[in-house]
Amino acid sequence: MAKALVDTAILAETIAKFMNLPEDYIDDIVLGSLLHDCGMLRIPGTILNKKTALSDTEMQTVAAHTVYGYKAVLSEFVYTERVAMLVLEHHERWDGKGYPNGLDKDSIEIGARIIAVVDAFVAMTARKAYRSALLGYDAMKTLLADKGRRFDYEVIKAMIQSIGVYPIGSIVLMNDTSIARVVGIDPEAPLRPLIRILIDESGHLYPNNKGKLIDLKEYKNTFIVKAIDPLQYQQKK
């Protein structure tokens, strides 16, 4: 849980900075990211740990965590109303079908819209008891497929430009069969990141980051075929 909250805060800050939001608001977004699920502490463990589908009443109980969190941020943590609103609104949806107040589009705080996108990304890339973690690339594809239902597309676009279609750290298969790690991104060319070769096309392994650095913007005939599970790379070592 703690790692997920920190990851959410870091990504939210990155996107907010890319969108040129005011510094004091970015600070509030970071706080809101760290606290966005604090209301879950009020939800009974019998519901949170339930292994079968939740009833409608239980789902309503879980949904109430945004209101519990809003109240806790104000009365217990004594942060500002703006931070509390980010916690309250992070499950509102772009199409108006979210909760607790059914807000839509720009009536939702931009910070809450950022937290919503990042929260979904972090959840998808985390391993769960009932499923494997998605690769960052696959999580990005899922967000792009949303088509304005849950998320603000401008936030998703800012995320792709600031974090990359293949987030830094992604392991990727190249068209020459080499394997590389993404080590840098360019907002203007999110599909052409900076990569470091881990295993070249002949099968030679480069340990300790000794592989060649390649800026794909300069190598037009070299491109990423797909992202691969880091475990596959480990098996090749």
N, C-alpha and C positions, 0 to 999 in steps of 0.2 A: 504493500500500500504506500509506504513512504517513498519508495523509488518512483512509483507511478506519479505521485503528486509532484515530486521534484522535476521529473521529465515533462509533465504538463506545464509547470511554471516556466521552465527553460524554453520550451517550444513557443509558448504563448508570448513570452518576452521577445523572442526572435521575430515573430510575425508582427507584433505591435510596433517594434522598432522599424521594420521594413515598411510598414504602413505610415510611418512618420507621425505617430500619435504623440501627444505631449508627454514629457518625461514623468510628470507627476501622475498622469493617468496610467502610464506603463507600470509604475510602481504599484498602483492599485490592482492592475490586472495580474501582476505576479502574486500579490497577496490573495486575490480572489481565486487564482488557480490553486494555491496551496490549501485554501479553505473550502473549495467548492463543494466537497462532499462531507463537510464536518457534520451536517445534519443527519448523516447515516448513523451516527453514534446514538441517536434517539430511536432507531428502528430495532425492534426485537430481533435477537439472534436467531430465533426460531424461523423468522421470515428470511433473513439474509442468508442463512445456511440451508434453506430448504432445497432439496434435490429434485423435487417435482415442480410442475408449473404452478405459478402463484395464482390464487383466486383473484377476482376483480377487487375484492376488499383489501387483500394483501398488496396488490399493485397500487392501490390508492394510498395505502400506508407508506409504501416505499416512496411514492411520488411526493409525499409530504416532507421528505428530507430537505427540499429546497426552502420551504418555509421555516422549518426548524433551524436550518443553517443561517438563514437571513436573521432570525431573532438572536441566535447565538453570537453572530458577528457583531451585532449592535450592543447587546446587553452583557455578554460574557467576555468577549475579546475586546470590546469597546473600540472597534474600528469605525470608519466613516460610513455614512449612508451609501456612498457610491460603491464601496467594497461590498457591502451587504447586498446591493442590487445585482452585482455580478453573480453572487452566489445564488440569489433568488431566481435569476433569469437564465441560468446556463442550460436548462432543459426546455426553454422556449424554442419553437421551430420557425424557420423562415416562412413556411406555408401557414402558420397560425395554429397548427395542431399540437403544439407542445403544452407544457404546464409550468407554473400553476395558473397563469392568467390568459393563456391563449393569445399572446402577443404575436405579431408577425412583422417581418421585414425590418425596416428602420426603427420601428417602435421598440425593438430589442436593443439594449445597450451593445455597442460595438465590441466592448470587452467581453461581454457574455457570449457574443457570437464567435469570438476568437476561442474562448475557453471551450465552447461546444465542439468546435472542429478538432481542437487539439485533444480533448478528452476522448473523443471517438477514435482518433488515430492511436493514442497511447493504449486504449483498451484493445484495439484490434491487433496491435503488435505485441501484446502481452500473452504469455502462455496461460491457458485456463485449464482447470481440471477436466473439462469436457471437450477441449479442442486445442490444437497447436496454435502457436503464434503466427500471425500473418507476417510475411516479409514487408518491409517498409514500402516497397514499390507496389505490392498488391493492396496495401492499405490506402495508398494514394489513389490507385485506380478505383477503389470502392468509393472514396470521397468524390472523385470526379463523376462517378456514375449517379450521384445523388440528384443532379439536375434541379436544384432549387427546392427540394422538398424539405429537408431538415436544415440545411446549412446555407449561409451566405456565400455565393460563388466568389465574390471578391476576396473573401477571407481565404477560401481554398486556393485561389490563384496566387495570393500573397504567400501562402504556405509553400506552394510549389516553387515559386521564384526565390524564396529565402532559404528553403531547406533542400529543395531539389526533388525531381521525380524519383531519383535514386538517392535517398538521404545519405549523408556522410556516414561511412562505415559499412554501407551495403557491399556485399560480395556479388560480383557480376561476371557473367560469361560473355566473352567478346566474340566477334564474328570470325576471328582466326583461331578459335578454341582456347585462347589463353584465359586465365582467370585473374581478376583484378579487384582491388578495393577502391571504392569511391572516397577520395580524400579532400575534394573541394568542389564547389559548385559556382556557376555563373548565373545570376538571375536572368540574364538576357538569353541564355542558352541552357535551360534546365536539363535537356536531353544530351548535352555534350559536356559532362563534368570532367574534372581532373581526376585521373585514376593512377594507382600504383600497381604494377604487375606483381602478382603473387606467384603464379605459375605460367611460364611462357608457352608459346604454341608447340614447342618441342617437348614439353613436360618438365622442364627444369624448374625447381622450386627455389624461390628467393626468400631466405629467412631474414628476420630482423629488419624489415622495411628496406631491403637492399635492391628491390626490383625497380625497373625503370619507371619514372614519372611520365605520364602522357597526358597532354592537354588535348582532349578530343576535338576541340574547336579548330585545332591546327592539323589534325589527322582526319581528313574528310572521308577516307576509305575505311576507317576503323570505327566500329560502332558496337554498342551494347546489344546483345541478343536477348538476354533476360537476366533478371536477378535470380540468385540461387541461394539456397539455405546455407548459412555458414557451416552447418554440420557436414554438408557435402564437401566443402573445401577442407575441413579438418580430416575427413576420411582420405583425401588425396595426398595429405602431407606425409 
